[in-house]
Structures are given as C-alpha cells and as structure tokens.
Amino acid sequence: MINDVVIVGGGTAGWMTATYLKAAFGDRVDITLVESPRIPTIGVGEATFSTVRHFFDYLGLDESEWMPQCAASYKLAIRFENWRGDGTHFYHPFERLRVSDGFTLADWHLRLNGAGEPFDRACYVTPWLCENRRSPRLLDGSLFAGELDGSLGRSTLEEQRAQFPYAYHFDAAQLATYLTGIGVKQGVRHVLDDVTAVGQDERGWISHVTTKEHGDVTGGLFVDCTGFRSLLINQTLGENFRSFTDVLPNNRAVALRVPREEQELINPYTTATAMDAGWIWTIPLYGRNGTGYVYSDEFCSPEEAERALRAFAAPGRDDLEANHIRMRIGRNERSWVGNCVAVGLSSGFVEPLESTGIFFIQHAIEQLVKHFPDERWEPRLIDGYNDKVARVIDGVREFLVLHYRATARADTPYWKETKAREIPPFLAEFLEIAATRLPDESTIYPYYHGFELYSWITMLLGLGHAPQGARPALAHLDPAGARAQFAGLRAEAERMVSVLPTAHEYLTSLR
C-alpha cells in the first residue's frame, strides 16, 4: 500500500491537493506538505470555472463560510472587450444554449438575422444579469435557478450533467491560507521550510526531500506543486516540457492589486480587454480588483506593459506594487513520472485566458484519486492518468487558439502575428467546418477538456467568425417556436433583473 504522500509546494495547488486527498482517504493516507515561508503564491486574484463547486462540495465547505474569508465574489461570465478592435463587447456565460425544433437558438439567431438583439443577449439570460450587476442568489440565499441548487456531495468534474450558472473570483493567497487551516485540522503535517535537496533511489525515483531545518522528509508518492520552477518533475526527474509558444504567443504578465473605491459597483464577471500586445484581465474581488496585462515580450517590454496596465487600471496610483510574472506555456510530456505527480503550474499552463488554472489543478487532483497507486505502480494506471491530464490541457490549448484565430483583428504587429502562427490540426479542420455552419457536438474537441459546445459557438459568434449563413434546413421550418423562445428568454431575463439583488448587496449580506 502507498499510504504516505509528500506534497512539495503550498499555495493554491498544494493546499487544494492536500485537503482533497485528506477528504478522500482520511487517516488511511498520511499527507505531509512542505512549503517555503519565502515563496509567495503567484495568484493576485483568481477566476474559476463553475465546476469548482465540485471541489468545495467534496470538502463539505459552504460558500457562505469560505467566501467572506477569501475576498470572494461571483463570476457569471467572461466579458470580452474590444476583441474585434471596434470597442464592442460580448459575454461568454456559464449557460447552455436553448433549443427549438432540434436547433440551438444560436442557429435560429442566424436564420432570423439577429432577431433584434446581439447574439449573446438574444440567446442567453446571463448577459442581462451581468449588465445589471446582479447576484445569482436572492438575499435569502436561494439560487435564481432553484433546480440547480444544493450540494453535489462527493462528485467530480466529469459527473456534471447540468450547467451551474456561476463560478467564483477569490484571492488566491487568502484561499491557500483558509485551506491551510482546513488541512492542518484534518491532520495534514505542515512543514514550513526550504527544500535544499531532492534525494533519489537506485531507480531514479524520489526517495526524500531534504529541508533546511527539518532534515529529510520521506514518502511513497511525491506531488510537485512548486509552480513554474517544477523542482521535482523537471529539475530532478528531467521530464520533457512541450512548449505551446508555436501556437500561443503570450509568455509574460504583470499584475496589480487595485483598491475599488465604489464597492457597490462590483461586477459579477471577469473582463478580458484586448490591448495592442495582449489583453488585460479585471477580476473584481470584494474590496478590490485583481488586474493584469498578459502579453508577448516579442511585441512589448515589461516596462511598456506595466505603464499600459497602470494607465488602464490605476492611473495616479504609482504606489501600487507591480508583480511581473514569466509564464511557462505548455505542458510536460507526462505529468506523472515514477513516483512523482505534478499538479498545477508544474504540470502545465496555457495562459490565464478563460480562467483554466484552478480547473487544471482540480482535474489533476480528481484524477490522482481515481488513479491512486499501490506498491505495484501499475504502468497502465499511470498511463491512464497521463492521458487524461494531457488531453484536458491540449483541448484547452485548442480552445484558446480559437480566440486568436477567429477574430479578424489585425491592427497591430501582435494581432497580425496571432494569425501567422501555426494552427493545431484539429482546430484547422474545425474552422473549415465553422465557415459553413455552426459546430455541433461531433465537431468540437472530442475529449473532456471543460468546455462544452455552447462555449465554442459563443466564441465564434462573439469574435465575428459567423458561418456564411444559417443551416439550410431552417428555411423549411416554422420559426414561430424559436421566436417564442427568444421572447420567453427576454421576459425571464427582465424578471430576474427586477428581483435579484446586486452582487454587492448579496456579498455584503454574507458578511
């Protein structure tokens, strides 16, 4: 039996791993987490997928308890600003497309030439809530979509059958601190110390890590949560890292923590604003905004990026400290090598667009539990883990490249370069199909990667990459049912805007 796990590295990845493994295995597996007191958490404000609720529910944590401890707020969507280069915006919501006569409302929107509304406001309720800064919950705590409320219990990502309507923003450092308390209470051994060496046995597997003050820490399974340093799996075990810079241009970021003076103006969405050499994220936390410029250093220097970010997000606030980050874009060939599993940035990363960092951590932890080894170290079990993790990251890569290829924006050298880079083979075929019709389930990336059909359709239409026309079959169908669906959706949206409190009102009530 493998009954002792050593996690090297803390932060969000380390403590999510520690608390999840403890929740899964209890006292049957000993968990030790070693983290340096000198290395801070990179995150300055994290946005997530709606599926992160599976993690919190698995641990039995209610949002009314943890959200106030982590400056957390709600995320109903991502608002894409100026990605066409014309100052317009659209929302990518956590909401599936409705269907009329077997075709999505997006298909009908093309057939009816817009039905008088931009596609996102016509086809989804969520943009109406975002525009009016609405909370997804009433002041009594009930969810506007009551049939989706309630705990999911000990379920996992791939078991999600219904689309939950929101995710979260939170302060990553505060969440790590909160989970530290949970983990230590559960029995996680917390070693606050610097790792000075990594020991290996005759097989080349990891036998122990040596710490400055606590000596050697031994274990059966080691989890590398050391971030972009990737101390165990890359530096020690020498696993090959596959870069994605051939298809994704951004490799740096600069971030600021910006106080928000008018707290009532909290937006229940992440904003991604296109800039000359990349894009800026705005993540509204309770009390401040986390913001950062993600860019390519081929087209923008760190100094230029910082100046642009300050002018955009915090003019006149030169006192705010900027955090410059070098991003390693890509993934390991294998995220599990020998007795070492990489989780988080040490495994792979595809830039912050679409908020996939926490999702990758959660998926990796869930798969580790499902593929947990015994003393036989069954190769097929390890291979199964590596296939699952690789396919998720590769699928997200395809989806993110779509963002850059589907927009016609080419007004700066950076945006011209995004069209000149290589295009993954699957995505090339996808875009050929999308030129003639909206995609269906058979044409999107075929392995689980967190994004459903509606997300692919939303980005195509939002970025202006609509097909040549509607599906011909729709010309032979009566549009009355679709028109009723559009009208019903608008009435539902207007009703929810009238009854739901603002995000600020609800989050303040939690406190």
N, C-alpha and C positions, 0 to 999 in steps of 0.2 A: 504493500500500500504506500502511496505517496501522501503523507499526512503532515508535511511541513513545507510551507510556501514562504519565500522571501521576496518581498517587493522592494525594488531599489528605485527610489524616487517617490516624492509625495505629490503635492498639487492635486489637480482635479483627477488626472488619470490614476495616480497612486491610491488616493483615498476612495474613489469610486470602485476600484478593483478590490481593495481591502474590505470595504463594507459589504460589497456584493458577495464575495466569496464567504464571508462570515455568515451572511444571511442564508446562503445556500447550504453550507456544510456545517455550520455551528461549531461545536467543540471537537468535531471529528477531524478537523484540519486546523493545525496551528498556523497563524498568519503573523509574520514579522514584517514591519515596514521600516525601512531605513531611508531617512531623508536628511539632506544637509540643511543646517539652520541658515546658511548663507545664500542659498539659491532661491530666488523668489518665483512664484507662479507667473507664467508669461501672461495669462489672460488678464485683460483690463476691463472686461465686460463681455460676457459670453452670451451668444444667442444659440438656440437649440431647435431640434425637431419636436413635433408634437408627440412623437413616440417616446420621448424621455420620461413621460409619465409612467411607463412600464418599470423604469428603474426605481423611481420613488415609491411606487406601489409595492414593488418587490421587497423593498426595505421596510415597508409599513409606515412611511413618512407622509403625513398630510401636509398639503401646501400651505394651509393656514399656520402651520408650525414653522416650517423651514423658510418660506418666502420672506417674512419680515427680518429674518436673521441674515439674509444674503442680498439685501437691497433689490429683491427680485420684482419683476413686473411681467405682464402678459405680452405674448407675441402671437398675433393673429395671422401675420403675413410678412412678406418682404415687399417693400415698396421700391421699385426700380425707377430712379430719377435720371432722366436725360440719357438713357442708353441708346436712344435713336439720334441723339445730338440735336434735338429740336426743343428741349425743355419740357417735354411731356413726361408723364409717369404712368405706371401700371402696377398692379398688385399680384404677387404670387401667393395665394392664400392656402391655408390648411382646409381645403374644401373640395370634395369631388364634384365633377360636373353632373348635372341632372340630365335625364334622358327623356326624349319624346319620340314615340314610334320607332324606337330602336336606334336613334341617333342622338348624340350629345347636343346640348344647347349650343356648344361652340360650332358644330356643323350647321345647326339651324341659324346661328348668327350670321354665318357666311351666306347662307341661302337667302336670308331676309335683308341682306345688305345693311346689317348693323342694328336693325330694329330700334333706331333712335338713341342708342347708348354705346359708349365704348364697350368692348367685349367683356372686360372684367366686371364692370358694374352691371352689365346685362345678364351675365352668366353666373355670377356669384353674389351671395349675400355679404360676405366678409368685407369687400371694399367699402361698403356703406358704413359698416361699423368702424373701420379704420379712419375714414374721412371725418367721422364724428367723435373719434377718440373714445369709443365705447368699451367698457369691460365686457368680457364674455359671461360674467356672472352677475346676478342680481344681488342687492345688498343683503338678502337673507342667505346668500351662499349658493343658491341654486343656479345651475348652468342653463343658458338660453336653449340649448339642445338637450332637454332633460333626459331623453332616451339614451344619451351617451354618457351620462354622469355615473359616478360611483367608482369604487376601486376595481382595478383589474386583477388584484391579487398577485400571485406568483406566475405571471405570464411574461412572454418575451416578445421581441420586436416582430418576428415572423408570424406571430399569432394574431396580430392586429387585423381585425376584419372590418371595422368601421373607422372612418377618418375622424379623429378627435380634432376639435376646432381651434385649439391653441397650443402653443409651446410657451417657453419662458425666456426671459433675459435675467441674468444674475451676475453678481460679482464673483468671479472665479476664485479669487483668494478667500473670500468670505465663505463660499461653499466648501472649499477644501478644509477650512477651519471648522466649519459645522460638522462635516463628515468625520474629521479627526476625533471630535468628541464622541460621535456615534460609534466609531470603530474601536476606540480605546475602551468604551463602556462594554462593547461586545466581547472584548478580550484580545484585540489586536495588540501585539507587542510593538511599541513605538520606540524606535532607536533614532534619536536626533543627533546625527553625527555625520562626519565626512567620510566617504569611501576613499581609501588611499590605494587599494589594490584589489584585483579580482583574481582569485585562485582557480586553477583548472586541474582536473584529474587526468589520468592516463588516456582517456578517450578524447580529451579536449573539452569536455563538458565542464560547467561551472561547479566548483566544489564549495566555494565560500567567497564572501567579500570581506575584506579587512577594513575596519574602521579606525579612525584616529584615537578615539577614547574608549571604545567598547571591544576592541580586538576583533577576532574572526566571528562572522555570523554565517552559520552553515544552514543548508536546506536541501530539499529534494528537487523542488521546482522553483526557478527564479523568474520573476516578472520584471522586465525592463520598462520602467516608467520614467526614464531620465531625459525625456524630451528629445529635442533635435541632437543632443550630444550622443544619444544612443550608446551609452557606455558599455552595455553588456553585449547586445546582439551584433553591433557593427564594430566597435572598437576592440572588443575582446574576441568575439567569435568570427569576425571577418565576413559576415553575411553581405552579399552584394546588394547595393541600393540601386533601384531603377528610377532614374530621373524622368520627370514628366515635362521638363522645360522645352522639349521639342514641340509640344502642343499647347502648353500653358505658359504664358510669358512672365507672370508676376513672381518675384522672388524676395521681395522685401516689404516691410510695413513700418510705419511709425504711428504710435498711438498716444492719445491724451485722455485724461480723466477731466471732464468739464462740468463744473457745478451748473445746475439748472436753476435759475432764479425763480422762474414762474413754474412751480411744481404742478399746478393744475393742468399744464399743457403736455403732460406725459402722453406720448404716442404708443398705442398698443401694437407696434410693428417695428421691425428693423428697416432702416433705409440704406440702400446701396446707390450712391450717387456717382455716375460716371464722370471722370476727370480726364485731363489731357494725357496722362500716362498711367492710368489705372482707375481706381474707384475708391470712394470713401464710405466706410460704414458708420452708421449712427445707431447706437444701441441705448435706448432710454431705460436707465435703471431708476429705482426710487431714490430721488435726491440728486442725481447727476446723469450725465450721458457718458458712455464709453464711445470713443470715436477714433478712427484710424484710417490712414491712407495706405492702401495696398497698391504696389506699383512694381514696375520693372526697372532695375537700375541700368538697363541699356538705354533708357529714354529719360531718366530723371535721377538726379543725385539725391542722397539723403537730406542734404540741406534744402534743396528745392522742394522736396516732398514735405518737409517739416514746415516750411514757410507757407506752402499751399494749404496744408491742414490747419495751421493756426489762423490763417485768413478766413478759411471756410467755417471753422467750428468755434474758435475762441479769439476773435480779434481783440487786441488790447490786453490779453492775459498771458504776457510773456513769463509770468511766474509759474505757470503750469509746466511740470516736468514732462518731457517727451521721452517715450520709450521706443528705441529703434530695434527692430527685430529682423534678423536674417532668417528667411524661411527655406526649409529644405522641402522641395516639391517633388513628390514621387512616393514610392513605397519600396520596402525590402522585397527581394525575390521571395523570401519566406519570412513570415513573422514569428514562426516557431522553429527553432534550431536546437537540436539536442534537448537539454532540459531548461531552455530559456524561451520565454514568450515575450514579445514586445507588444506593449499596449500604449496607444496614444501616439504622440509625435515621433516616438522612437520606431514605430511601425510604419506609418505613412501619413501624408498630409497633402491636400490638393488646393490650398489657399482658403481664406475664410469665406469666400462667396458661397452662399446657400447654407452656411452655418453647420458644416458637417463634422467639425472636430469632436464635439461631445458625442455625436452619433457614432463615429468610428470607435470611440472608447467603449460605449455601451455595447455595441455589436460584438466587439472583441471579447469583452468580459463574458457576455452570454454564451458565446461560442466556446470559450475556455471551460466554462462549467459543463457544457454539453460534451466536450471532447476531453474532459479531465482524465489524466493518465493513471495507470498503476505501474508497478515495478517492471512490467514487460515493455513499456514505452512502445506500444503498438504503432508501427510506421503508418498504417492506413488511417489511424485516428489522427495522427499529426498531419498527414497529408490532407485529410478532410478539413481540418482547421485552416490550414494554409490556403486551400482553395476557396473556402467561404470568405476569408478576410480579403484575399486578393481580388475576388470578383466584386465585392462591395466597393472597394476603393477604385477599381477600374471602371465600374459603372458610373460612379460619381464623376470621375475624370471625363467620361464621355458627355455627361450632362453639363458639366461646366464649360467644356469646349464649345458646346452648342451656344452658350451665352455670347461668346465672342464671334462665332461664325455666322449666327443667324441675324445679327444686327448689321445693317448696311452702313453703320457709322465708320467713316474712314477719313476724318477731318484732321488727324494729327499723325505723325510718324508711328506712334504707338498703335493707334487703331488700324492703320494700314498693315502693320506687322502682324496683328492678330489674324488677319485674313491670309497672310502669306505663309504662316507656319503649317507644319504637317497637320493632316486631319486623320484621326483614327479611322481604320477601315469600316467599322460598324457605323460610325457617325456619317461617313461619306454616303453610305447606302441609305441611311435614314433620311438625310437631307434630300436625296434624289426622290424618294417617295413623297416627302413632305412638300415638294414643289408642285405636286399634282393633287394631293388630298391630305386632310388631317390624319395623323397616325392613329392606329388602334393598338390593342394590346399585343398583337403579333409583330409590331414593327419597332417597339421600344426595346431598350437593352434587356436581354432575356433573363438575366439572373437578378436575384434580390439585391437591390442597392439603395432602397429607401425612398426612391422617387416613383410615383405612380404615373399612369397615363396622363392624368389631368395636368401634372407639372410640365411634362414635355409639350403638351398643347398650349399651355399658358405662356411658356417662354417663346414658342414660335410666334403666336399672335401678338404678344406684348412687344416683342422686338421688331415686329413688322415683317416677319417672314411667313406671311399667309400664303396658302396654295393659290393656284391660278383661279380657282373657283370652288363652289360647293360641290359635294358629290352629286353626280347626275341623277341618282335615284330620288333625291329630294324634290326634284322638279315634278315628279309624278305623285307626290304625297300631299295631302291636305295639310297646310301649315297651321290650321286652327288650334290643334293641340299644343304646338310649340308656342304660339302667341299667348295662349292661356298660361303656359308655364312661365314665360317671361313676365307677364303681368302679375302672376301669383308671387313670383320671386321678389319683384319690386315691392309689392304690398307687404310681404313678410319682412323685407329689409326695413321699410319705413316704420313698421310696427315695433321692431326690435330697437331701432334708434330711439323711439319715443319712450320705451320702458326701461332700457338698460341704463345704469349709472355710468359716469365716465370712469375711465381706468383709474384716474387719480382718486376719485371718490371711493371706489371699492377697495383699492390697495390701502388707502388711509384707514378704512374701517377695519382691515385686518390687524392694524397696529393698535 
